Amino acid sequence: MAQIGQMTGVENPKLKENRKIKFFLERVKTSPYLFVGAGKQYSGQEAYAHLKMKYGFVRGRIQTAEESIDHIATRSSLSGKTYTVKIEERGSACQVHQSLSSPEQTT
């Protein structure tokens, strides 16, 4: 049975945002970057597990993928310190929003 969004060609906004969040988390998981938080460096797999756990706590309060990134991936909820992403090839760090693009930006 087709969903209404499929019949009209319009994607449900909530489903679209969930797809973006899933894309973001999968991108973190498979990333070659090092994620830095609490003074330690974490692999993409480790960062994914942590962010997925944090997302589980705030899921009901988040409406968009941008809010998701703001709430779970930009700073520590305990210390308030900003997370960074270390890009090995360049030897530098950048903020999460700048390093991980949305599905719309990868085509």
N, C-alpha and C positions, 0 to 999 in steps of 0.2 A: 504494500500500500504506500503510495507516494505521500510525502509530507507536503503541507501547503506551500512552504518555501520552495520546494522542488518544482511544484506545478506553476508557480508564478515566476520562477527564476530569481527570486530574492532570498538571500540567505538570512536566516534568523540571526539577529545581532548577537545574542548570547552565545550561540553556537560558533559564530565567527570569532568572538573574543576567546572562547575556550580553545579554538583551533590555534590561535596566535600564541596563547599561553603554552599549549603543548609544544608548539614549534620552538618557542624560546627555551623551554626546559630541555628538549631533545638537542637543541643546538649547544647548550651548555654541556650536556652529557658527552657529546662527541667532539667537543672543542679541544684543540691542541694547546690552548692557553692555560696558564696557571692562575687560579683565582686566589686572591689574597684577602684574608680577613683574620682579625684577632692576632695579627703578627705572624701568621703561618700561611704557607702556600698549599693549595689544594688542587688536585687534578679535576678535570671536567666531571668525571664520575663522582668524585667526592662532593663537589659543589652541587651537582644535580641532586644527589640524595638529600643534602641539607636544604636546598631551595624547595624541593618537593615536599619535605616535611613542613617547612614554614608555610608553604602555600596551603597545605591542609588545614592549618589553623585560621587562615584569613579568607579562605575561599568564599564564604557566604557574604563577606563585606566588600568584595572587589567586583567592580562592574566591567572594567576594561583591562586589556593586556598591559597598557601603560601603568595603570594603578598597580597591577600585579608586580611589575618590575620595581616600581617605587616602594612597595611595601615589603617585598621579600628579597630583592636582589641588589639594592643600592647601598644598604647600610645594615649594621648589626642592630637588632632590636634590643639587645642588652646594653651594649656600650654606646650605640649611636654613631660609631665610627664608620666611615665610608668604605665599602668594599672596592677593590680595584682588580683589574685584570692585567696580568703580566704577559706581554707578548714577547716570547723568547727571541724571535728573529730581530726585533728592534731593540730589545733590552729596555723597554719602557712599560709604563702602566697607563691605563686609561679607564674611564668610567664604563660601567656595564652598558648603559644606553648607547654609547658610541661604538662598542665592539660587537654587539650582537644585533643584527638587523632583523626586521620582521619579515614574514613570508612575502609580503607585497614588494619588498625591496630586493629580493633575491632572484627575480625573474629576468 
